[in-house]
């Protein structure tokens, strides 16, 4: 079953990141299980991983909505750019160096 949950997770992750599920869309176990033709147990495990990875939120009594910030902002939190911005803040780079780095990262 672990392989099935892993496969379901990868499919759902790609759908969230790719925009198949709009930010805030309810990810319903029963519907996804029917669509992927697997039981609800691996879907439940996959949805929990999405929540753990920040791609969805757990909303008690309402299911699992896709992350409201959208996949792009979620990816930015974990991206190299995010790491660079945090490092710049830590070492207090001069504004000139920050501008050069920003240009390099956005082109």
DOKOL-263952 format. One record per residue (C-alpha): residue number from 1; residue in three letters; x, z, y. Coordinates in nm, 3 decimals, padded with zeros to 5 digits. Each point is the difference from the previous one (the first is absolute). Example, Ala and Ser with C-alpha at 12.3 -4.5 7.8 and 13.67 -1.06 7.14 Angstrom:
BEGIN
 num residu      px      pz      py
   1    ALA  01.230  00.780 -00.450
   2    SER  00.137 -00.066  00.344
//
This chain:
BEGIN
 num residu      px      pz      py
   1    UNK  00.000  00.000  00.000
   2    UNK  00.293  00.061  00.238
   3    UNK  00.078 -00.372  00.002
   4    UNK -00.363 -00.078  00.083
   5    UNK  00.002  00.252  00.287
   6    UNK  00.330 -00.146  00.125
   7    UNK -00.142 -00.354 -00.012
   8    UNK -00.316  00.111  00.181
   9    UNK  00.211  00.176  00.262
  10    UNK  00.210 -00.312  00.065
  11    UNK -00.312 -00.216  00.033
  12    UNK -00.169  00.245  00.237
  13    UNK  00.318  00.053  00.203
  14    UNK  00.037 -00.376  00.050
  15    UNK -00.364 -00.026  00.103
  16    UNK  00.032  00.280  00.255
  17    UNK  00.327 -00.132  00.141
  18    UNK -00.123 -00.359 -00.005
  19    UNK -00.317  00.087  00.188
  20    UNK -00.245 -00.076 -00.281
  21    UNK -00.143  00.346  00.066
  22    UNK -00.068  00.056  00.369
  23    UNK  00.130  00.325  00.151
  24    UNK -00.257  00.269 -00.071
  25    UNK -00.167 -00.198 -00.283
  26    UNK -00.122  00.220 -00.284
  27    UNK  00.195 -00.057 -00.320
  28    UNK -00.259  00.081 -00.265
  29    UNK  00.120  00.080 -00.351
  30    UNK -00.299 -00.148 -00.175
  31    UNK  00.010 -00.331  00.187
  32    UNK  00.377 -00.041 -00.042
  33    UNK -00.017  00.092 -00.370
  34    UNK -00.263 -00.268 -00.059
  35    UNK  00.197 -00.254  00.201
  36    UNK  00.328  00.067 -00.186
  37    UNK -00.182  00.045 -00.333
  38    UNK  00.158  00.338 -00.075
  39    UNK -00.134  00.354 -00.023
  40    UNK -00.036  00.227  00.301
  41    UNK  00.274  00.241 -00.112
  42    UNK  00.296 -00.229  00.085
  43    UNK -00.177 -00.101  00.322
  44    UNK -00.027  00.368  00.095
  45    UNK  00.374  00.042 -00.064
  46    UNK  00.080 -00.313  00.203
  47    UNK -00.214  00.118  00.292
  48    UNK  00.175  00.337 -00.005
  49    UNK  00.336 -00.179  00.026
  50    UNK -00.129 -00.205  00.294
  51    UNK -00.091  00.325  00.173
  52    UNK  00.338  00.154 -00.088
  53    UNK  00.176 -00.307  00.143
  54    UNK -00.202  00.007  00.321
  55    UNK -00.184 -00.326 -00.065
  56    UNK -00.337  00.174 -00.030
  57    UNK -00.149  00.338  00.084
  58    UNK -00.193  00.244 -00.215
  59    UNK -00.339  00.060  00.157
  60    UNK -00.186  00.275 -00.190
  61    UNK -00.349 -00.106 -00.107
  62    UNK  00.050 -00.351  00.144
  63    UNK  00.256 -00.164 -00.225
  64    UNK  00.334 -00.149  00.096
  65    UNK  00.011 -00.210  00.316
  66    UNK  00.292 -00.234  00.062
  67    UNK  00.232  00.135  00.268
  68    UNK -00.170 -00.028  00.341
  69    UNK  00.326 -00.082  00.178
  70    UNK  00.031 -00.314 -00.208
  71    UNK  00.277 -00.117 -00.227
  72    UNK  00.233 -00.115  00.277
  73    UNK  00.022  00.340  00.167
  74    UNK  00.042  00.164 -00.340
  75    UNK  00.289 -00.232 -00.082
  76    UNK  00.157  00.058  00.340
  77    UNK  00.011  00.374 -00.070
  78    UNK  00.222 -00.068 -00.300
  79    UNK  00.192 -00.296  00.133
  80    UNK  00.358 -00.037  00.106
  81    UNK -00.116 -00.018  00.360
  82    UNK -00.162  00.341 -00.032
  83    UNK  00.321  00.144 -00.137
  84    UNK  00.195 -00.157  00.288
  85    UNK -00.236  00.140  00.261
  86    UNK  00.034  00.350 -00.147
  87    UNK  00.378 -00.032 -00.012
  88    UNK  00.012 -00.115  00.361
  89    UNK -00.200  00.301  00.104
  90    UNK  00.230  00.230 -00.193
  91    UNK  00.321 -00.132  00.151
  92    UNK -00.148 -00.068  00.346
  93    UNK  00.138 -00.349  00.038
  94    UNK  00.038 -00.133  00.351
  95    UNK -00.289 -00.216  00.116
  96    UNK  00.219 -00.312 -00.002
  97    UNK  00.083  00.050 -00.367
  98    UNK -00.366  00.070 -00.077
  99    UNK -00.101 -00.329  00.167
 100    UNK  00.257 -00.198 -00.199
 101    UNK -00.109  00.162 -00.324
 102    UNK -00.369 -00.059  00.078
 103    UNK  00.067 -00.369  00.065
 104    UNK  00.201 -00.030 -00.320
 105    UNK -00.272  00.166 -00.207
 106    UNK -00.286 -00.204  00.141
 107    UNK  00.155 -00.346 -00.029
//
